[in-house]
Amino acid sequence: MVSIRQATLDDAAEVSVLFDAYRQFYDMPPDPDQALRFISERLANAQSTIFVAEKDARMIGFCQIYPGFCSVFAGPICILNDLFVTPPERAAGAGKALLRQAEAFATQAGALRITLQTARTNLAAQAMYEAHGWTRNITLYGYAKQVG
């Protein structure tokens, strides 16, 4: 059975292993030191909220939520920036449980909405999101530019 709980700074090392695997999924090179530093800073500075999925006393997934704001609706939003479950555990329901926890967190935080992005090729994740009532944005285009 999968259980979900909020991560603390004491979890940073274990979460960072999952975070590094998540980054590798998006074609980034392995960098355990950077992953640990990044996760530790987010938790220590309360800059994100991380939930972890556990099964049989081991961490098998996580999601990371950032606070944000929507200028058009003049209110708070949540950004589900990261959601990852280890490949062998993807059928255990951890992704769905993390998604439900993220939605509950956003509701409790008073957010107007929760948003996420995923790779166009990540069809399994897209199917999960859509099965849980998420809708693909077909109105707006997203843009990005490297600046640093």
Protein Blocks (a to p, Z undefined) as FASTA:
>chain_A
ZZdddddfklmmmmmmmmmmmmmmnopacdfklmmmmmmmmmmnopaccddddeehiafb
dcdddddddfklopaddddfbccddfklmmnommmmmmmmmmmmmmmnopabdcddddfk
lmmlmmmmmmnopacdfkbccddddfZZ
